[in-house]
Amino acid sequence: MLLTRDLMTEDLIALRDTDSLLAAKTTMEDARIRHLPIIDVAGAFVGLLTHRDILAASVSRLAEIDQTTEDEIYGGIPIAEVMRADVAMATPELPLRQAAEVLLTQKYGCLPVVESGKLVGIITASDFIRLSLDLMDALEASEKFDGEGPEEACDADDRQ
């Protein structure tokens, strides 16, 4: 049985709850990520900041505020004021199917993976899409290797 630890990303980008919203926005843009786990000074998982959270907290373009002023405003807002603290989490030992069901049924984009209060990984919907592509490639490769499609293989088994 596959476990969350088999698919989760362990090479994490995380910020502290005391970092600014500007730091989070810049980090997410630079790393091209939509989910940012937040930890405290001891490394304990305390929340999650998403791209949507940043958009919801953004200064309206209709206010005609220039980029420098907007950056100054974001620089003064600690992540702790915007992040979500009540977040669904997974453990490394959670069966992968259960993690997938949570993402699908709850419409979450990710699950932080936490063990003994510490952030040890993250699993995202993109990880499952990548897994699906790998499985489809493997299936196609095995069909080519067999030299037969699934129908022909079944017919051959019936003749034995």
C-alpha positions as CSV (number, residue, x, y, z in Angstrom):
1,M,0.0,0.0,0.0
2,L,1.3,3.4,-0.9
3,L,1.6,6.0,1.9
4,T,1.7,9.7,1.8
5,R,5.5,9.6,2.5
6,D,5.9,7.9,-0.9
7,L,4.6,10.9,-2.8
8,M,5.1,13.9,-0.6
9,T,7.6,16.6,-1.3
10,E,10.2,16.8,1.4
11,D,12.4,19.6,0.0
12,L,10.1,22.3,1.4
13,I,9.9,26.0,1.0
14,A,8.3,27.4,4.2
15,L,8.2,30.7,6.0
16,R,7.8,31.8,9.6
17,D,4.6,33.2,10.9
18,T,6.5,36.4,11.7
19,D,7.7,36.9,8.1
20,S,5.9,39.6,6.1
21,L,3.2,39.1,3.5
22,L,5.6,40.7,1.0
23,A,8.1,37.9,1.8
24,A,5.4,35.3,1.2
25,K,4.2,36.9,-2.0
26,T,7.8,37.2,-3.4
27,T,8.6,33.6,-2.3
28,M,5.5,32.2,-4.0
29,E,6.2,34.2,-7.2
30,D,9.9,33.2,-7.4
31,A,9.3,29.5,-6.6
32,R,6.1,29.4,-8.7
33,I,4.1,27.7,-5.9
34,R,0.6,28.3,-4.7
35,H,0.8,26.9,-1.2
36,L,3.2,28.0,1.5
37,P,3.5,26.1,4.8
38,I,4.1,28.4,7.8
39,I,6.2,27.3,10.8
40,D,7.1,29.0,14.1
41,V,10.6,29.6,15.3
42,A,10.9,26.0,16.7
43,G,9.9,24.6,13.3
44,A,6.4,23.5,14.3
45,F,3.7,23.7,11.7
46,V,1.3,26.6,12.5
47,G,-0.6,27.3,9.3
48,L,-0.8,27.6,5.6
49,L,-0.8,30.6,3.2
50,T,-2.3,30.1,-0.2
51,H,-2.2,32.2,-3.3
52,R,-5.9,32.9,-2.8
53,D,-5.2,34.2,0.7
54,I,-2.8,36.7,-0.7
55,L,-5.2,37.7,-3.4
56,A,-7.9,38.2,-0.7
57,A,-5.6,40.4,1.3
58,S,-4.3,42.3,-1.7
59,V,-4.6,46.1,-2.0
60,S,-7.1,46.8,-4.8
61,R,-5.7,48.0,-8.1
62,L,-8.7,50.2,-8.2
63,A,-7.2,52.2,-5.3
64,E,-4.5,53.4,-7.7
65,I,-1.7,52.5,-5.3
66,D,1.7,52.2,-7.0
67,Q,3.8,49.0,-6.6
68,T,6.2,50.6,-4.2
69,T,3.5,51.7,-1.8
70,E,1.8,48.3,-2.1
71,D,5.1,46.5,-1.3
72,E,5.5,48.8,1.8
73,I,2.0,47.8,3.0
74,Y,2.6,44.1,2.4
75,G,6.0,44.4,4.2
76,G,4.3,45.6,7.3
77,I,1.7,42.7,7.5
78,P,2.9,39.6,9.3
79,I,1.9,36.3,7.7
80,A,0.2,35.3,10.9
81,E,-2.5,37.8,10.3
82,V,-3.5,36.3,6.9
83,M,-2.6,32.6,7.1
84,R,-5.0,29.8,7.8
85,A,-4.3,28.1,11.1
86,D,-7.1,25.6,11.0
87,V,-5.8,23.4,8.2
88,A,-6.3,19.7,7.4
89,M,-3.1,17.8,7.6
90,A,-1.7,14.4,6.8
91,T,0.8,12.2,8.5
92,P,3.5,10.4,6.5
93,E,1.9,7.1,7.3
94,L,-1.6,8.1,5.9
95,P,-2.6,5.8,3.1
96,L,-2.1,7.7,-0.2
97,R,-5.7,6.9,-1.3
98,Q,-7.0,8.6,1.8
99,A,-5.0,11.7,1.2
100,A,-6.3,11.8,-2.4
101,E,-9.9,11.4,-1.2
102,V,-9.4,14.4,1.2
103,L,-8.0,16.6,-1.6
104,L,-10.8,15.6,-3.9
105,T,-13.8,15.7,-1.6
106,Q,-12.8,18.8,0.3
107,K,-11.4,20.6,-2.8
108,Y,-8.1,21.3,-1.2
109,G,-5.0,22.0,-3.2
110,C,-2.6,20.5,-0.7
111,L,-2.1,18.8,2.6
112,P,0.8,19.7,4.8
113,V,2.4,16.5,6.1
114,V,3.1,16.8,9.9
115,E,4.8,14.4,12.3
116,S,5.0,15.1,16.0
117,G,4.0,18.7,15.3
118,K,6.8,19.3,12.8
119,L,6.3,20.0,9.1
120,V,8.0,17.1,7.2
121,G,6.4,17.4,3.8
122,I,3.6,18.6,1.6
123,I,1.4,16.7,-0.8
124,T,-0.4,18.6,-3.6
125,A,-3.0,17.9,-6.2
126,S,-0.2,18.4,-8.7
127,D,1.7,15.5,-7.1
128,F,-1.3,13.3,-7.9
129,I,-1.6,14.5,-11.4
130,R,2.1,13.7,-11.9
131,L,1.5,10.2,-10.4
132,S,-1.4,9.7,-12.8
133,L,0.8,10.7,-15.8
134,D,3.5,8.3,-14.6
135,L,1.0,5.5,-14.3
136,M,-0.5,6.1,-17.7
137,D,3.0,6.1,-19.2
138,A,3.8,2.8,-17.5
139,L,0.5,1.3,-18.7
140,E,1.2,2.4,-22.3
141,A,4.8,1.1,-22.1
142,S,3.6,-2.3,-20.8
143,E,1.0,-2.5,-23.6
144,K,3.7,-1.8,-26.2
145,F,6.1,-4.3,-24.5
146,D,3.4,-7.0,-24.7
147,G,3.0,-6.2,-28.4
148,E,-0.7,-6.7,-27.8
149,G,-3.6,-4.5,-26.8
150,P,-5.7,-5.5,-23.7
151,E,-8.3,-7.2,-26.0
152,E,-5.7,-9.4,-27.8
153,A,-4.1,-10.4,-24.5
154,C,-7.5,-11.5,-23.1
155,D,-8.2,-13.5,-26.3
156,A,-4.8,-15.2,-26.1
157,D,-5.5,-16.2,-22.5
158,D,-8.8,-17.8,-23.5
159,R,-7.1,-20.0,-26.0
160,Q,-4.8,-21.6,-23.5
